Amino acid sequence: MTAMRPARPQPDIPRPDATKGTDPLWSAPSKWIDPTIRTLLRWEDRRRQRRALLYLSDAMLKDIGLSRADVENEAAKPFWMP
């Protein structure tokens, strides 16, 4: 029969709820969640508007002062570019 070893002391690892008040990520989530959501919504809106321009007729584009080339250049931009 083998002898049991004494248990090694475990390092003092803080639990997530114990650090909640000191970790900047958890201290005020609205400081980073709200701007992140706003940015994602802005990007989605920009993407949707650029795609909608592609479906307008040349007459409609002329009414708003855009050419087909302007629309194609705008639609080619990545969603995060203003």
N, CA, C and O atoms as a MOPAC input file, in Angstrom:
PM7 MOZYME 1SCF
protein

 N      0.82400 1    -1.17000 1     0.00000 1
 C      0.00000 1     0.00000 1     0.00000 1
 C      0.87700 1     1.24500 1     0.00000 1
 O      1.89800 1     1.28600 1     0.68800 1
 N      0.48900 1     2.25500 1    -0.76300 1
 C      1.28900 1     3.47000 1    -0.83100 1
 C      0.76600 1     4.47900 1     0.18000 1
 O     -0.42500 1     4.54400 1     0.48700 1
 N      1.69000 1     5.24200 1     0.66700 1
 C      1.31100 1     6.27300 1     1.63400 1
 C      0.73400 1     7.47100 1     0.87900 1
 O      1.20200 1     7.80800 1    -0.20800 1
 N     -0.26600 1     8.10300 1     1.44800 1
 C     -0.85700 1     9.28100 1     0.81600 1
 C      0.04600 1    10.48100 1     1.04300 1
 O      0.57300 1    10.69800 1     2.13400 1
 N      0.20100 1    11.23400 1    -0.00200 1
 C      0.99000 1    12.46400 1     0.11800 1
 C      0.14600 1    13.54000 1     0.78900 1
 O     -1.07800 1    13.55900 1     0.66500 1
 N      0.81900 1    14.42100 1     1.49200 1
 C      0.05800 1    15.56000 1     2.02600 1
 C     -0.35600 1    16.47600 1     0.87200 1
 O      0.38300 1    16.62800 1    -0.10000 1
 N     -1.49200 1    17.05900 1     0.97900 1
 C     -1.98900 1    17.94900 1    -0.06600 1
 C     -1.08500 1    19.16200 1    -0.18300 1
 O     -0.68600 1    19.76000 1     0.81600 1
 N     -0.76800 1    19.51600 1    -1.43400 1
 C      0.04400 1    20.71900 1    -1.65200 1
 C     -0.82800 1    21.94400 1    -1.45000 1
 O     -2.00800 1    21.94300 1    -1.79900 1
 N     -0.25300 1    22.96800 1    -0.89600 1
 C     -1.05300 1    24.18900 1    -0.75700 1
 C     -1.34200 1    24.77800 1    -2.14500 1
 O     -0.45000 1    24.85700 1    -2.99000 1
 N     -2.55500 1    25.17500 1    -2.36200 1
 C     -2.95500 1    25.76400 1    -3.63800 1
 C     -2.64900 1    27.25500 1    -3.63000 1
 O     -2.82000 1    27.92000 1    -2.60800 1
 N     -2.19700 1    27.78200 1    -4.76800 1
 C     -1.95900 1    29.22700 1    -4.81400 1
 C     -3.27100 1    29.97000 1    -4.60500 1
 O     -4.35300 1    29.46500 1    -4.90500 1
 N     -3.14600 1    31.15100 1    -4.09700 1
 C     -4.32800 1    31.96600 1    -3.83400 1
 C     -4.80500 1    32.57000 1    -5.15500 1
 O     -4.29900 1    33.60100 1    -5.59900 1
 N     -5.78200 1    31.91400 1    -5.77300 1
 C     -6.31800 1    32.36900 1    -7.05500 1
 C     -7.62800 1    33.08400 1    -6.77400 1
 O     -8.55600 1    32.49900 1    -6.21500 1
 N     -7.70200 1    34.36000 1    -7.16700 1
 C     -8.95100 1    35.07800 1    -6.90400 1
 C    -10.07800 1    34.54800 1    -7.77600 1
 O     -9.85800 1    34.19100 1    -8.93300 1
 N    -11.24200 1    34.49900 1    -7.24300 1
 C    -12.41600 1    34.08200 1    -7.98700 1
 C    -12.90800 1    35.26600 1    -8.81100 1
 O    -12.69900 1    36.41800 1    -8.43300 1
 N    -13.56100 1    34.98400 1    -9.93700 1
 C    -14.04500 1    36.08900 1   -10.77900 1
 C    -14.93300 1    37.07200 1   -10.03900 1
 O    -14.81800 1    38.28000 1   -10.24700 1
 N    -15.82200 1    36.57700 1    -9.17300 1
 C    -16.70600 1    37.49500 1    -8.46100 1
 C    -15.95000 1    38.30900 1    -7.41400 1
 O    -16.38800 1    39.39700 1    -7.03900 1
 N    -14.82500 1    37.79200 1    -6.94500 1
 C    -14.04500 1    38.52900 1    -5.95000 1
 C    -13.32300 1    39.70900 1    -6.58400 1
 O    -13.06200 1    40.71000 1    -5.91700 1
 N    -12.99900 1    39.59600 1    -7.87200 1
 C    -12.27000 1    40.68400 1    -8.53200 1
 C    -13.19000 1    41.62700 1    -9.28300 1
 O    -12.72700 1    42.59200 1    -9.89100 1
 N    -14.46000 1    41.36400 1    -9.24900 1
 C    -15.40300 1    42.14900 1   -10.03200 1
 C    -15.29600 1    43.65000 1    -9.75400 1
 O    -15.41600 1    44.45500 1   -10.67800 1
 N    -15.07700 1    44.02700 1    -8.53100 1
 C    -15.00200 1    45.43900 1    -8.20700 1
 C    -13.68400 1    46.09300 1    -8.57400 1
 O    -13.62100 1    47.31600 1    -8.69800 1
 N    -12.62400 1    45.30700 1    -8.75300 1
 C    -11.32200 1    45.89700 1    -9.02500 1
 C    -10.90600 1    45.80000 1   -10.48500 1
 O    -10.05900 1    46.57400 1   -10.93100 1
 N    -11.47300 1    44.88100 1   -11.23000 1
 C    -11.12200 1    44.70900 1   -12.63300 1
 C    -11.82000 1    45.78100 1   -13.46300 1
 O    -13.04500 1    45.88900 1   -13.41200 1
 N    -11.06200 1    46.58700 1   -14.23500 1
 C    -11.69400 1    47.65500 1   -15.00900 1
 C    -12.72400 1    47.13700 1   -16.02000 1
 O    -13.67000 1    47.85100 1   -16.35400 1
 N    -12.55300 1    45.92000 1   -16.50400 1
 C    -13.49900 1    45.36700 1   -17.45500 1
 C    -14.86900 1    45.18500 1   -16.82600 1
 O    -15.88700 1    45.37600 1   -17.49100 1
 N    -14.90600 1    44.81800 1   -15.55400 1
 C    -16.16800 1    44.56500 1   -14.87400 1
 C    -16.65300 1    45.73800 1   -14.04400 1
 O    -17.81100 1    45.76000 1   -13.62600 1
 N    -15.79400 1    46.71100 1   -13.79900 1
 C    -16.18900 1    47.80100 1   -12.90900 1
 C    -17.30300 1    48.65400 1   -13.49700 1
 O    -18.19400 1    49.09000 1   -12.76800 1
 N    -17.26900 1    48.89900 1   -14.79600 1
 C    -18.31500 1    49.69600 1   -15.42700 1
 C    -18.53400 1    49.18900 1   -16.85100 1
 O    -18.03500 1    49.78700 1   -17.80400 1
 N    -19.26800 1    48.10200 1   -16.99900 1
 C    -19.43500 1    47.53600 1   -18.33100 1
 C    -20.07300 1    48.49400 1   -19.32600 1
 O    -19.81200 1    48.40700 1   -20.52600 1
 N    -20.90600 1    49.40600 1   -18.83900 1
 C    -21.55500 1    50.32100 1   -19.78300 1
 C    -20.54600 1    51.25100 1   -20.44900 1
 O    -20.82800 1    51.81800 1   -21.50400 1
 N    -19.38800 1    51.40700 1   -19.84600 1
 C    -18.36900 1    52.26200 1   -20.45700 1
 C    -17.82100 1    51.67100 1   -21.74500 1
 O    -17.33600 1    52.40900 1   -22.60300 1
 N    -17.88900 1    50.35900 1   -21.89500 1
 C    -17.40100 1    49.76100 1   -23.13800 1
 C    -18.47900 1    49.03500 1   -23.92100 1
 O    -18.34200 1    48.86600 1   -25.13300 1
 N    -19.55200 1    48.60000 1   -23.26200 1
 C    -20.61400 1    47.89900 1   -23.98400 1
 C    -21.42600 1    48.87000 1   -24.84500 1
 O    -21.66000 1    48.60500 1   -26.02400 1
 N    -21.85000 1    49.98100 1   -24.26600 1
 C    -22.66500 1    50.95000 1   -25.00900 1
 C    -21.94900 1    51.46100 1   -26.25900 1
 O    -22.53600 1    51.43100 1   -27.34100 1
 N    -20.70300 1    51.92700 1   -26.15200 1
 C    -20.02000 1    52.39400 1   -27.36700 1
 C    -19.80200 1    51.28200 1   -28.38800 1
 O    -19.84500 1    51.52900 1   -29.59400 1
 N    -19.57000 1    50.07600 1   -27.91800 1
 C    -19.37300 1    48.95300 1   -28.84700 1
 C    -20.65400 1    48.66800 1   -29.61800 1
 O    -20.62100 1    48.47100 1   -30.83200 1
 N    -21.77500 1    48.64500 1   -28.91900 1
 C    -23.05700 1    48.39900 1   -29.58300 1
 C    -23.37000 1    49.52100 1   -30.55900 1
 O    -23.82700 1    49.26500 1   -31.67300 1
 N    -23.12700 1    50.76600 1   -30.15000 1
 C    -23.36500 1    51.89900 1   -31.04900 1
 C    -22.52200 1    51.78200 1   -32.31600 1
 O    -23.01000 1    52.04100 1   -33.41600 1
 N    -21.26700 1    51.39600 1   -32.16200 1
 C    -20.37700 1    51.24500 1   -33.31400 1
 C    -20.87200 1    50.14100 1   -34.24100 1
 O    -20.89500 1    50.31900 1   -35.45900 1
 N    -21.26600 1    49.00600 1   -33.67600 1
 C    -21.77200 1    47.90300 1   -34.50000 1
 C    -23.04000 1    48.31100 1   -35.25500 1
 O    -23.20700 1    47.96500 1   -36.42500 1
 N    -23.92500 1    49.03900 1   -34.59000 1
 C    -25.14900 1    49.49400 1   -35.24800 1
 C    -24.83900 1    50.50300 1   -36.35300 1
 O    -25.47400 1    50.48000 1   -37.40800 1
 N    -23.87100 1    51.38600 1   -36.11900 1
 C    -23.46100 1    52.36200 1   -37.13700 1
 C    -22.90300 1    51.64800 1   -38.36400 1
 O    -23.22000 1    52.00400 1   -39.49900 1
 N    -22.06500 1    50.63100 1   -38.12300 1
 C    -21.48900 1    49.87300 1   -39.23300 1
 C    -22.58400 1    49.16200 1   -40.03500 1
 O    -22.55100 1    49.16600 1   -41.26500 1
 N    -23.54800 1    48.55300 1   -39.34400 1
 C    -24.63900 1    47.86200 1   -40.03200 1
 C    -25.46700 1    48.83700 1   -40.84300 1
 O    -25.85000 1    48.52500 1   -41.97100 1
 N    -25.75100 1    50.00500 1   -40.30000 1
 C    -26.52400 1    51.02000 1   -41.00700 1
 C    -25.77200 1    51.49300 1   -42.25500 1
 O    -26.37000 1    51.65900 1   -43.31900 1
 N    -24.48200 1    51.70400 1   -42.12200 1
 C    -23.65100 1    52.14200 1   -43.25000 1
 C    -23.66000 1    51.08100 1   -44.35400 1
 O    -23.79000 1    51.41000 1   -45.53300 1
 N    -23.52200 1    49.82200 1   -43.97300 1
 C    -23.53200 1    48.73100 1   -44.94900 1
 C    -24.88000 1    48.66100 1   -45.67500 1
 O    -24.93100 1    48.49100 1   -46.89300 1
 N    -25.95400 1    48.79400 1   -44.92000 1
 C    -27.30000 1    48.72300 1   -45.49700 1
 C    -27.54900 1    49.87400 1   -46.47800 1
 O    -28.10700 1    49.66800 1   -47.55600 1
 N    -27.13200 1    51.08700 1   -46.09800 1
 C    -27.32700 1    52.24000 1   -46.97000 1
 C    -26.52600 1    52.11700 1   -48.26300 1
 O    -27.01700 1    52.46200 1   -49.33800 1
 N    -25.30700 1    51.62900 1   -48.15900 1
 C    -24.48100 1    51.47400 1   -49.35700 1
 C    -25.06900 1    50.44000 1   -50.30500 1
 O    -25.03500 1    50.61800 1   -51.52200 1
 N    -25.61000 1    49.35600 1   -49.74600 1
 C    -26.23600 1    48.33900 1   -50.59700 1
 C    -27.51200 1    48.87500 1   -51.22700 1
 O    -27.82000 1    48.54700 1   -52.37300 1
 N    -28.25700 1    49.69200 1   -50.49700 1
 C    -29.50200 1    50.25400 1   -51.02600 1
 C    -29.21700 1    51.18000 1   -52.21100 1
 O    -29.99800 1    51.21900 1   -53.16200 1
 N    -28.12800 1    51.91000 1   -52.16500 1
 C    -27.77000 1    52.80000 1   -53.27800 1
 C    -27.58900 1    52.01600 1   -54.57900 1
 O    -27.90900 1    52.51400 1   -55.65900 1
 N    -27.07900 1    50.79800 1   -54.47200 1
 C    -26.84100 1    49.99200 1   -55.67100 1
 C    -28.13600 1    49.65100 1   -56.40200 1
 O    -28.10100 1    49.39200 1   -57.60500 1
 N    -29.26600 1    49.64400 1   -55.71900 1
 C    -30.53900 1    49.26900 1   -56.32700 1
 C    -31.31700 1    50.45600 1   -56.88300 1
 O    -32.37800 1    50.27000 1   -57.48100 1
 N    -30.81400 1    51.65700 1   -56.69900 1
 C    -31.51100 1    52.83600 1   -57.22800 1
 C    -31.25600 1    52.95500 1   -58.72800 1
 O    -30.18800 1    52.60100 1   -59.22600 1
 N    -32.26000 1    53.45800 1   -59.42800 1
 C    -32.10700 1    53.66900 1   -60.87100 1
 C    -31.21700 1    54.88100 1   -61.12000 1
 O    -30.97600 1    55.68400 1   -60.21800 1
 N    -30.73600 1    55.00400 1   -62.34500 1
 C    -29.89300 1    56.15200 1   -62.69900 1
 C    -30.65800 1    57.46600 1   -62.54500 1
 O    -30.07800 1    58.48300 1   -62.16500 1
 N    -31.96400 1    57.44600 1   -62.84100 1
 C    -32.78800 1    58.64800 1   -62.68400 1
 C    -32.86900 1    59.05700 1   -61.20700 1
 O    -32.76800 1    60.23800 1   -60.87400 1
 N    -33.05100 1    58.06600 1   -60.33200 1
 C    -33.11200 1    58.36600 1   -58.89100 1
 C    -31.76500 1    58.89800 1   -58.39500 1
 O    -31.70800 1    59.83200 1   -57.59500 1
 N    -30.70800 1    58.29800 1   -58.87500 1
 C    -29.37400 1    58.76300 1   -58.46600 1
 C    -29.14500 1    60.19400 1   -58.93000 1
 O    -28.56400 1    61.00400 1   -58.20700 1
 N    -29.60400 1    60.50100 1   -60.14100 1
 C    -29.46300 1    61.87200 1   -60.66200 1
 C    -30.22000 1    62.86000 1   -59.77400 1
 O    -29.75600 1    63.97200 1   -59.52400 1
 N    -31.40200 1    62.43100 1   -59.29900 1
 C    -32.20900 1    63.29000 1   -58.41900 1
 C    -31.47500 1    63.64700 1   -57.12500 1
 O    -31.64600 1    64.74500 1   -56.59400 1
 N    -30.67000 1    62.73300 1   -56.62700 1
 C    -29.95500 1    63.01400 1   -55.37400 1
 C    -28.51200 1    63.46700 1   -55.61800 1
 O    -27.73100 1    63.62700 1   -54.68000 1
 N    -28.17800 1    63.67000 1   -56.89000 1
 C    -26.86900 1    64.23600 1   -57.21500 1
 C    -25.72400 1    63.24100 1   -57.22300 1
 O    -24.57600 1    63.61700 1   -56.98700 1
 N    -26.01900 1    61.98000 1   -57.49000 1
 C    -24.97200 1    60.96400 1   -57.54300 1
 C    -24.94100 1    60.30700 1   -58.91200 1
 O    -25.96200 1    60.21100 1   -59.59300 1
 N    -23.76800 1    59.86000 1   -59.30300 1
 C    -23.63800 1    59.10200 1   -60.54000 1
 C    -23.49100 1    57.62700 1   -60.18700 1
 O    -23.25400 1    57.27800 1   -59.03100 1
 N    -23.63100 1    56.77700 1   -61.17600 1
 C    -23.45800 1    55.34400 1   -60.95600 1
 C    -22.04000 1    55.06000 1   -60.46100 1
 O    -21.84500 1    54.18900 1   -59.61300 1
 N    -21.05400 1    55.78300 1   -60.98000 1
 C    -19.65500 1    55.59800 1   -60.54900 1
 C    -19.48800 1    55.98400 1   -59.08200 1
 O    -18.77500 1    55.31300 1   -58.33600 1
 N    -20.15400 1    57.08100 1   -58.66400 1
 C    -20.09300 1    57.47800 1   -57.24900 1
 C    -20.63100 1    56.36400 1   -56.35400 1
 O    -20.04700 1    56.04000 1   -55.32000 1
 N    -21.75200 1    55.79000 1   -56.77300 1
 C    -22.39600 1    54.72700 1   -55.98300 1
 C    -21.50300 1    53.49200 1   -55.93200 1
 O    -21.34600 1    52.88600 1   -54.87200 1
 N    -20.92400 1    53.11700 1   -57.05100 1
 C    -20.06100 1    51.93600 1   -57.07300 1
 C    -18.82800 1    52.14300 1   -56.20700 1
 O    -18.38600 1    51.21800 1   -55.52600 1
 N    -18.26800 1    53.34900 1   -56.22600 1
 C    -17.11900 1    53.65100 1   -55.34900 1
 C    -17.52100 1    53.58000 1   -53.87700 1
 O    -16.78600 1    53.04700 1   -53.04700 1
 N    -18.68200 1    54.11800 1   -53.57000 1
 C    -19.15800 1    54.10200 1   -52.18200 1
 C    -19.45400 1    52.67500 1   -51.73100 1
 O    -19.10300 1    52.29600 1   -50.61300 1
 N    -20.08900 1    51.88800 1   -52.57900 1
 C    -20.44800 1    50.51800 1   -52.22500 1
 C    -19.21900 1    49.62700 1   -52.07800 1
 O    -19.26900 1    48.61600 1   -51.37800 1
 N    -18.13600 1    49.98700 1   -52.72100 1
 C    -16.91900 1    49.18400 1   -52.64700 1
 C    -16.15500 1    49.39000 1   -51.32900 1
 O    -15.25500 1    48.61600 1   -51.00500 1
 N    -16.50900 1    50.41100 1   -50.59100 1
 C    -15.82100 1    50.69400 1   -49.32500 1
 C    -16.17800 1    49.64500 1   -48.27800 1
 O    -17.30500 1    49.15000 1   -48.26400 1
 N    -15.24700 1    49.30100 1   -47.41100 1
 C    -15.58600 1    48.42000 1   -46.29400 1
 C    -16.56500 1    49.12900 1   -45.34400 1
 O    -16.59400 1    50.35700 1   -45.27200 1
 N    -17.34900 1    48.34800 1   -44.63200 1
 C    -18.39300 1    48.92200 1   -43.76200 1
 C    -17.83500 1    49.82500 1   -42.67600 1
 O    -18.55000 1    50.71000 1   -42.20400 1
 N    -16.59700 1    49.64200 1   -42.26100 1
 C    -16.08300 1    50.45100 1   -41.17100 1
 C    -15.52900 1    51.79800 1   -41.65500 1
 O    -15.22100 1    52.66600 1   -40.83900 1
 N    -15.40300 1    51.97500 1   -42.96000 1
 C    -14.89100 1    53.25500 1   -43.47700 1
 C    -16.03100 1    54.23500 1   -43.66600 1
 O    -17.04000 1    53.89800 1   -44.28600 1
 N    -15.88600 1    55.43600 1   -43.14400 1
 C    -16.93900 1    56.43800 1   -43.34600 1
 C    -17.03500 1    56.88800 1   -44.78800 1
 O    -17.87200 1    57.72800 1   -45.11800 1

